[in-house]
Amino acid sequence: MSERLFATTTPGLEEALVEECRGLVLQPKVLPGGVELEGPAGLHRTLNLQLRSAGRVLLRVGEFHAAHGRALAEGLEKVPLGHFAPAGVPAVVSCSIKESRLARKDLLEQAVRRAFRLQTLTAGEEEEVPRIYVRLAQDHCTVSVDTSGALLHRRGYRQEVSRAPLRESLAAGLLLLAGYDGKAPFWDPFCGSGTFVIEAALLARGWPPGMHRHFAFERFPGFTDAERSAWERERGRARLGVHLAHPPLHGTDIHAGALGAARRNARRAEVMDALHLERKDVAVLAPPAGMRHGVLVTNPPYGIRVGEQQQLRPLYAAFGQTLRKAFHGWTVGVLAPEGPLLGAVGLSWERTYAVQNGGIRCTFAVGRP
Ligand SMILES: C[S@@+](CC[C@H](N)C(=O)[O-])C[C@H]1O[C@@H](n2cnc3c(N)ncnc32)[C@H](O)[C@@H]1O
């Protein structure tokens, strides 16, 4: 039996997610907010374990045409939801409607409550309960079950964050957009709690991002012993693929406290031995002699308000000078808030991507000093 899945991602990272899926020999179809995939039974387990830039993996469990209330009710009744969320259990159910003859969301929700007989909670209330998504678009109804649980950026290693934390899935997606494949030297000169450099190390060593955590599918009532054994074998095989070799991986930051958090996070991710973490002002930074190329990806301090952005201009200008002086020949990716700060770096960028970080509209710019 095959599976139909939808892997969500942060808008702006679709290209990275598509590349990752192709790397797993899949043929993703890009839709708003993620990619649709089809593959063999159990593919959802692989995607949860392996995808670095995804937010959730949803499994399609029902699909039918529903142009009127009766078709909707009958279609919903036939969805085999008991395998994932039996009647009576608390669950988060999210309903949405787009361009359909049945236009009232309250009626859709009522039909869903009646058919599924779940104890529905409000989205976001609980992490450990089943999450069901019912979407009616152009009279076509899809019912999906979340197989991930906590969002996939929660790898399990990062328990400490700096002042402006970056989601691990966003960090990994940006590394991929910058073309980082884990083979070249890597540097983050504003490393904070270490998200980029730890994600670079996981990539370099072949650590699957989901290796340190659990997923919603492990709690499905219908998760059989055979599926559990298959899952354990898959994790075992993935662990065998982890290797110790890695290129030089550097994280530097001006604050000792941030570096302490980065070290502890790296230890939890089991990559501390691969990293060089050092206290350094970006203005006086240079790679060791002989390291002539590599990939530098970073997010310098953000200034949200106009005044703060003005204050940060000299720092961005100093960063730009360091790039031109010491990182000539490297590929550089910088995540910065929309606005004039990127210009202060003084590079001509080859590619830019619009992405959101923690609700802030940002630009990720890639170029070569
Ligand atoms: C937006 S945070 C980076 C967050 C990081 N990506 C993470 O995963 O936690 C910016 C970092 O720049 C550091 N910083 C500020 N001025 C600096 C300077 N002159 N040189 C180096 N680092 C600096 C701050 O200490 C802060 O940790």
Ligand as a Chemical Component Dictionary entry (heavy atoms), coordinates in Angstrom:
data_LIG
# 
_chem_comp.id                   LIG 
_chem_comp.type                 NON-POLYMER 
_chem_comp.pdbx_formal_charge   0 
_chem_comp.three_letter_code    LIG 
# 
loop_
_chem_comp_atom.comp_id 
_chem_comp_atom.atom_id 
_chem_comp_atom.alt_atom_id 
_chem_comp_atom.type_symbol 
_chem_comp_atom.charge 
_chem_comp_atom.model_Cartn_x 
_chem_comp_atom.model_Cartn_y 
_chem_comp_atom.model_Cartn_z 
_chem_comp_atom.pdbx_ordinal 
LIG C1  C1  C 0  20.620 36.850 16.254 1  
LIG S1  S1  S 1  21.820 36.210 17.332 2  
LIG C2  C2  C 0  22.312 34.706 16.574 3  
LIG C3  C3  C 0  21.430 33.575 17.018 4  
LIG C4  C4  C 0  21.972 32.228 16.612 5  
LIG N1  N1  N 0  21.807 31.960 15.188 6  
LIG C5  C5  C 0  21.388 31.090 17.435 7  
LIG O1  O1  O 0  21.138 30.025 16.882 8  
LIG O2  O2  O -1 21.176 31.246 18.634 9  
LIG C6  C6  C 0  23.187 37.280 17.044 10 
LIG C7  C7  C 0  24.441 36.976 17.844 11 
LIG O3  O3  O 0  25.423 37.917 17.465 12 
LIG C8  C8  C 0  26.323 38.099 18.576 13 
LIG N2  N2  N 0  27.123 39.335 18.351 14 
LIG C9  C9  C 0  26.730 40.622 18.515 15 
LIG N3  N3  N 0  27.746 41.450 18.195 16 
LIG C10 C10 C 0  28.796 40.680 17.803 17 
LIG C11 C11 C 0  30.116 40.937 17.341 18 
LIG N4  N4  N 0  30.571 42.168 17.231 19 
LIG N5  N5  N 0  30.894 39.867 17.008 20 
LIG C12 C12 C 0  30.454 38.612 17.139 21 
LIG N6  N6  N 0  29.211 38.299 17.596 22 
LIG C13 C13 C 0  28.388 39.315 17.923 23 
LIG C14 C14 C 0  25.368 38.115 19.753 24 
LIG O4  O4  O 0  26.060 37.774 20.940 25 
LIG C15 C15 C 0  24.296 37.097 19.360 26 
LIG O5  O5  O 0  24.575 35.824 19.940 27 
# 
loop_
_chem_comp_bond.comp_id 
_chem_comp_bond.atom_id_1 
_chem_comp_bond.atom_id_2 
_chem_comp_bond.value_order 
_chem_comp_bond.pdbx_ordinal 
LIG C1  S1  SING 1  
LIG S1  C2  SING 2  
LIG S1  C6  SING 3  
LIG C2  C3  SING 4  
LIG C3  C4  SING 5  
LIG C4  N1  SING 6  
LIG C4  C5  SING 7  
LIG C5  O1  DOUB 8  
LIG C5  O2  SING 9  
LIG C6  C7  SING 10 
LIG C7  O3  SING 11 
LIG C7  C15 SING 12 
LIG O3  C8  SING 13 
LIG C8  N2  SING 14 
LIG C8  C14 SING 15 
LIG N2  C9  SING 16 
LIG N2  C13 SING 17 
LIG C9  N3  DOUB 18 
LIG N3  C10 SING 19 
LIG C10 C11 SING 20 
LIG C10 C13 DOUB 21 
LIG C11 N4  SING 22 
LIG C11 N5  DOUB 23 
LIG N5  C12 SING 24 
LIG C12 N6  DOUB 25 
LIG N6  C13 SING 26 
LIG C14 O4  SING 27 
LIG C14 C15 SING 28 
LIG C15 O5  SING 29 
# 
